Amino acid sequence: MVATKQQKKRRRQLKQQRKVLAVKSLWRFACMLVMLTGVGWFVSQPNWTISKPEQIEIKGNNYLSDVAIRSMMAIRYPQPLMDLEPEKLRTQLLARRSIVAASVDRVLLPPHLTIQVQDLRPVAQVVRDPSKPPTAFIDERGVETAIGNYLPTVQKQAPKLRLIQPERGICPNWQNLYPVIDASPVAVGIIDCQNPQNLFLQTEVGKVRFGNVGTKARLTAQIEQLDRLRNWQKSNNSSQIDYLDLESPNFPPKIQLKPKPASTQTPI
């Protein structure tokens, strides 16, 4: 009989404890819901918006300007901070190819975006009209970017290599061509790709014709042949030579002479 009373008392205590725990859980849930609702309402207020480009902080860019990187993302101002999707913005940055790595974070206090990027170094000046100054730089991936989109220090320290692009279009196989030029033991100052079927290089040993912009293996063979011909001008009358022709690296090079000047004699 005593045991039965103790069991009933114990069941009442357990039942009471369960009620207390249920009430506490309900209160915790209610408090969390109120808190989340408050935070949601708080950050949705006008003060929690991205209303100007300066609220987008750019970090890690060594070459491209903050303004240029901000322009790569489709953000309309003003826009609530919580409506901006970091992953979507990151995808927009990487799609430009001049950015090789990016991360985007929302920051509440004060409301702003933090963009961490890794951008590519420009490797050559781009010339469309040889009679005019360059208007853009190009990176190793072949992305051409207006000079004004780079940091002032990068603009002042412009790459020495010059790429003469076709008037319309681009020099093909740039990702094959540039690594070979960059690793060349013979210094190259100008890549003349106005006619991609008739590539010319201005080098420390003179003007050289490569012909069609070929594969990386063929370009490498042409550079190796050029390296072996460093002293070719010493055994030739360089004043009469227009360029050295290395279109076929497996055959002896050809020398193209300058055209003879037309006769100036007046017919009788």
Salt bridges, closest charged atoms under 4 A:
GLU57 OE2 - LYS59 NZ 4.00
GLU57 OE1 - HIS112 NE2 3.69
GLU87 OE2 - ARG90 NH1 3.25
GLU144 OE1 - ARG128 NH2 2.88
GLU204 OE2 - ARG230 NH1 3.61
ASP227 OD1 - ARG230 NE 2.69
ASP242 OD1 - LYS207 NZ 3.95
ASP245 OD2 - ARG209 NH1 3.08
GLU247 OE1 - ARG209 NH1 2.58
